[in-house]
Amino acid sequence: MSGLTRRQHYVPRVYLGRWAPDKTNLLVTDKESGDSKQMSIRDSMVQSWYYENPNDERNNELERAFHEYEGPF
């Protein structure tokens, strides 16, 4: 399974960068508590194996397709 992307962003990093004043960090606010904290784009809106089918072998098919589209940006 080497070479597979485990940490998959459900909001593309290229999009998140547009909301980050320094292109690196976002101000993230918890809707329930109202607490805010600074968080890196790398660690924001990401989940392990988000696009993988849990009943099938992990192959990064969707992650690769998104990368081809988002890569130029």
N, C-alpha and C positions, 0 to 999 in steps of 0.2 A: 504494500500500500504506500510505498514511498513516493514522494512527488505530488501527493494529493493535498489540496487546500482544505484544512479542517475548519479554520476560522473564516466563516463566510458572512459578509456584510449584507443585511437585508435592505439597507439604504446605501447606495454606492458611495465609496470614499470620494470620488470625483465630485459628487453632489454635495457631500458634507463639507468639502473644502471651501465651497462658495459661502458657507455660513460661518466659517472660522476666520476671525479678524487676522490672525497670524498664519493662516493656512495649515495650522497644526493642531490647535485645541478649540474645543467648543465649550460653551457654557450650557450645561445640562441641568434642567430643573425637574425634580420629582413632582408629578401632578398631585399626589396625595398629601405629601408633607410640605410642599412648597420650598424645600431645601434645594439650593443650587450648588453645583460644583463644576470645576473645570475638568474636562476629560479629553484625552487625545482622540483624534479621529480614528486612529488605529484600534482603539478600545471601545469606540462608540458604535452602537447599533450593529453588533456582530454576535453570531451564535455558532456554536460548533455544528458542522454538518447540516446547516439550515436548508440547503437545496437538495439534499440526498434523500432518497426513498429508504426509510428504515427497514423495509422488507426486501431490499435488493442490495446487490454489491455496490459499494461506493465507487463512483467513477468520475465525479466532478464534471459530468457532461454539461449541466447548466452553468456551473461556475466558469468553465472554459468558454462557453458561448457568450456570457456576459463580458468576460475579459476581452474577447475579440471586438465587441461593440464599444466598450468603455475605454479600451486601451488608447485610442487616439486622443482622448480628452485628457 
